[in-house]
Amino acid sequence: MNIRKEFEKRENELNAVLTECDNRLKKMPEGKLKVITKKGKPYYYFRKDGNDASGTYIRRKNLDKARKLAQRDYEIQVKKALSDEMMALSLYSKAMPEKTYEHVYDEMIYGRKILITPHFLPDEVFVEKWLAEPYEPLNFDGDLAEHYTDCGERVRSKSEVLIANALNKEGISYKYECPLFLGNKKLYPDFTIMKMPGRKVVYWEHLGLLDDAEYIARNLEKIDCYEENGIFLGDNLIITRETSEKPLNMKQVRRLIDHYLL
């Protein structure tokens, strides 16, 4: 993890929100909103400034004015919170040493590295160890057509060749049909992906026989199993699909990779 890059990313995010606040405030009326609650019902009053203690009652037909004043007050509070956080980030960033504990192992010579169990592995070492973990994938039946990726890995369909090649092109690490134990069930996700730099495991299932009712039922049960165990579509589960009339194409694959994995 690069702490300085994370600071920079957060600072850019805060600056974007700050700009949006300033743009919104230009459209807001001057004054403040006073809210009084009676018997659980809010009543709104317009205050010209801090010296206007009582304010002028805002009738229901003029509620849009109350909304704008409330929005103005909100934007001002957001700006204050943004300013406080940006100040804290600036101070922390200045005090942050160039080398954190994550860098210590990375800068050691090979002879020392092989003797040490580090607290933190560099990303490339972490991925290398993850890929090296042994597993037993599903077997290929003898009568299945043979499909190979550009790296020479055998997969079960032309569509999976598309997916695998696209992942490899982007340098995204994955395991093909690596067993996954969820409760008392054993699943074989098509692709188990290690999303970097967050080290998040994402599963990619390709549903390639949606013309087959039995196949659909079996895979719906599989998706239910994922969800029951905290693996949700759009978070740590990606699904592609196709029928005989509408095959998967590279444009679809690229769109999903760009959105979920990069």
DARA-V906954 format. One record per run of one state. SS is the DSSP state (h for helix, s for strand, l for the rest). FROM is the first residue (numbers start at 1). TO is the last residue. If there is no record, write none. Layout:
SS_FROM_TO / SS_FROM_TO
This chain:
l_1_2 / h_3_25 / l_26_31 / s_32_38 / l_39_40 / s_41_47 / l_48_55 / s_56_57 / l_58_59 / h_60_95 / l_96_100 / h_101_106 / l_107_109 / h_110_113 / l_114_122 / h_123_132 / l_133_146 / s_147_148 / l_149_153 / s_154_155 / l_156_157 / h_158_169 / l_170_172 / s_173_176 / l_177_178 / s_179_182 / l_183_184 / s_185_188 / l_189_190 / s_191_195 / l_196_199 / s_200_207 / l_208_212 / h_213_228 / l_229_232 / s_233_233 / l_234_236 / s_237_241 / l_242_249 / h_250_260 / l_261_262
